[in-house]
Amino acid sequence: MREGLVAKGTIPRVLRQPWRLPRALSAILALAPTGWWRRRPFLPYPDPAYWRFRMETSSGGEGGEPPSPDEVIEVLDWFHRMKHRRR
């Protein structure tokens, strides 16, 4: 994964909780730019400017600090709850 998208230890933490894996994949695809599969590195990385904006609006400051594992888990659970509320 690109440096600085998430804090160290986030990916192993999500993988230890397999029920959150579909949530993580869904969130990754929701953040991915349209047509991400057509451009190198052919991975659904969010646009750097968009990611910086999201980090600024969620945490304040410059948006340079990646979210902690706890923050990622919290957002994944929130994302899941909101997705199911819309149904």
C-alpha positions as CSV (number, residue, x, y, z in Angstrom):
1,M,0.0,0.0,0.0
2,R,1.2,3.5,-0.6
3,E,3.2,5.1,2.2
4,G,1.1,7.2,4.5
5,L,-2.4,6.1,3.5
6,V,-2.9,4.2,6.8
7,A,-0.9,3.9,10.0
8,K,1.4,0.9,10.5
9,G,-0.4,-2.1,11.9
10,T,-3.8,-1.2,10.3
11,I,-3.8,-3.9,7.6
12,P,-2.9,-6.8,10.0
13,R,-5.5,-5.6,12.4
14,V,-8.2,-5.6,9.8
15,L,-7.1,-9.1,8.6
16,R,-7.4,-10.4,12.2
17,Q,-11.0,-9.5,12.1
18,P,-12.2,-11.2,8.9
19,W,-15.8,-10.0,9.1
20,R,-14.4,-6.5,8.5
21,L,-12.6,-7.4,5.3
22,P,-15.6,-7.0,3.0
23,R,-16.2,-3.6,4.7
24,A,-12.6,-2.6,4.0
25,L,-12.8,-3.6,0.3
26,S,-16.1,-1.8,-0.1
27,A,-14.6,1.4,1.5
28,I,-11.4,1.1,-0.7
29,L,-13.5,0.9,-3.8
30,A,-15.7,3.8,-2.7
31,L,-12.6,6.0,-2.3
32,A,-11.0,4.9,-5.5
33,P,-11.1,7.3,-8.5
34,T,-13.2,6.3,-11.5
35,G,-11.3,4.2,-13.9
36,W,-8.5,3.4,-11.5
37,W,-7.9,0.0,-13.3
38,R,-6.8,1.9,-16.4
39,R,-3.9,3.7,-14.8
40,R,-0.7,2.5,-13.2
41,P,-0.2,1.1,-10.6
42,F,-3.6,-0.5,-11.4
43,L,-4.6,-0.4,-7.8
44,P,-7.6,1.5,-6.3
45,Y,-5.5,4.1,-4.5
46,P,-7.5,7.3,-3.8
47,D,-6.4,10.5,-5.6
48,P,-3.6,12.1,-3.3
49,A,-5.4,15.5,-3.3
50,Y,-8.7,13.9,-2.3
51,W,-7.1,11.7,0.4
52,R,-5.4,14.8,1.8
53,F,-8.7,16.6,1.9
54,R,-10.4,13.7,3.6
55,M,-7.7,13.6,6.2
56,E,-7.9,17.3,6.8
57,T,-11.7,17.2,7.2
58,S,-11.6,14.2,9.5
59,S,-8.7,15.0,11.7
60,G,-7.9,18.7,11.1
61,G,-4.4,20.0,10.6
62,E,-2.5,19.5,7.4
63,G,-3.9,16.1,6.6
64,G,-0.5,14.6,6.6
65,E,-1.0,12.0,9.3
66,P,-2.5,8.7,8.3
67,P,-5.5,7.4,10.3
68,S,-4.6,5.1,13.2
69,P,-5.8,1.5,13.2
70,D,-8.5,2.4,15.7
71,E,-9.7,5.2,13.5
72,V,-9.8,2.9,10.5
73,I,-11.8,0.3,12.4
74,E,-14.2,3.0,13.6
75,V,-14.7,4.3,10.0
76,L,-15.2,0.8,8.6
77,D,-17.9,0.1,11.1
78,W,-19.5,3.5,10.5
79,F,-19.4,2.9,6.7
80,H,-21.1,-0.5,7.2
81,R,-23.9,1.0,9.4
82,M,-24.6,3.8,7.0
83,K,-24.6,1.5,4.0
84,H,-27.3,-0.7,5.7
85,R,-29.4,2.3,6.8
86,R,-29.9,3.4,3.2
87,R,-31.6,0.0,2.3
